[in-house]
């Protein structure tokens, strides 16, 4: 009986060891992705449709149909195929109408693609005092050394009307 218990104990400990291999059959994970911070200031102007101007007026915000925009774009490139397409994640915080004595906040979260030539397209939600909408943007980034100068056009259709924006700014490529 003692020999049977000893044999059972030995077998239960030895079997897991036998399942181990000297060369693990495990896929080696890829190296961590290189992210590039492309954040920087943004400025430009936005044309507001009559419906947007009326919607803002209902909230006691009186602006004309054209406003300036100033803010910051927080942008990270999180995937880049060498010489190909890069994936980007952007948060754009703008304040419009400052020249008219108003501070209209606008927050957009965009996910997009950028080509190696600098052309870019993105889409995502937008929140302003006029309501919530889906923003679509496209543009191109001009490069001079490590300086980037993006020029972006955005269209934000909503129930109240449409906003069309043109923004530019700058950032330094390669910062982390």
N, C-alpha and C positions, 0 to 999 in steps of 0.2 A: 504494500500500500504506500509506504514511504517512497519507494522508487517510482511509483506511478505519479504521485503528486509532484515529485522532483522533476520528472520527465515532462509533465504537463506545464509546469512553471517555466522550465527551460525552453520548451517549444513556443509558448506564448510570448516569451521575450525575444527569441531568435528569429521568428518569422518576420516581424517588421524590419529587422536589420537586413534580412535577405532581400527585401523589396527595394532597398536602397541601391543606387547605381553609382559607379565612380564618375561617370560623365553625365551630368544632369541633362535631361532632355527638356530644357526650359528655353523659351525664346527670350533672347536678350532684348530688353526694352530699348526703344530709340532714345537718342540723346534728348535732353530737355530742349524745348522750342526756344529759339532766340526771339525775344520780344523787342520791338523798337518803339520808343516813345516819340510820337510826332505831335505832341501837344503844343499849343501856342495861341496867341491872341487872334481874334477874328473881328472884322468890321465890314460893313456894307450897307445895303438898303433893302427894304421890302416894300412891295406894292400890295396893298390890301384891297380886296374887292369891296364893293358897297355893302354887301351883307356882313362882312367882318367889321367894317366901321360901325354899322348899326348895332351889331352884337356887343361891341365894346362900349358904345354909347349907353346901352341898357345897363351896363355895369358902372356908369358914371366915369368912363374913360373916353375923353374926347380927343381924337387924333384925326389928322388928314389921311388920305389914302396912300400916302408915301411916307415911310418912316426910316430913320437910320437904325442900324443895329451895331452894338458893341458887345463883346464878350470874350469867352475863352472856349476853345475846343480841346477836350481831353481825348487824345487818340493814341491807341496802341495797335501796332501791327503785330499779330500773333501767329501768323503762318506766312511763310514766304518760300515759294519754290524758286530756286536760283534761276534768274532770268525769266521768270514767269509771273503768275498771278500771286498776289499777296492778299490775305484776309485781314480786315481791320475792324476794330470796335471803337466807336466814337460816342462821346457825350458832348453835346454842344449846349452851353448855357449863354443865352444872349439877353440883352436888355435893349428894347427898342423904344423909339419916340422920345429920347432924351432931349432932342432939339426942340420938342414941343412941350417940354415940361412934364412929361410922363415917363415912367419906368415900367414898360411892359415886359415882364419876364417871359422867356420861352426856353423850354428844355426839350431837347431831342436826344433819343438814343438810336444810333444808326449802326447797322452791321453791313459791311460792304466788301467790295473787291477792288483792288488796284492793280493795274498792269505795270510791267517794268518801264513802260514809257511814261507813266504818271497819270494815265486816264483812270478815273474812279467812278464807281456807282455804289450808292447805298440806299437803304430803306429802313424805316423804323418809326416808332411812335413819337408824337410831338404833343406837348402840353403847354397851353397859353391861357390867358384870361378869356380868350374867345372860344375855348373848348379844347377837346382832344381830337387828334387827327393822325393820319398816316403821312409821314414826310417821305418824299423821294428826292434824292439829290444826285447830281452828276457833275463832274468837272475834271480839271487837269491840274497837275502840280508841275510848276516850272522849277528847275533845279539849277543852282549856280554854286558849285563847290558843295559845302555842307549846308547851304541855305536852301530851304524849300519855300516856295511861294504858291500856295494853292489858290485856285479860282474855282468857286463852286456855285452852281445854280441849283436852287431847290424849289419844288412845287409842293404845297401842302393844301390839298383839297379837303374841305370839311362840309358839314351841313349848312353852316352859316355862309360859306363862300370859300374863295381860294386866296392863298398867299403865295406870292412869287418872290424869291429872294436871290440876291447875288452877294456873295461874301468872298473876301480874300483875307489874307493874313500872312503869317510867316512862322517858321519853326526851324530848328537846327536838326538835321538828320544825324542819326547815330547816337543821340543821347539815350541813356538808360534810366 
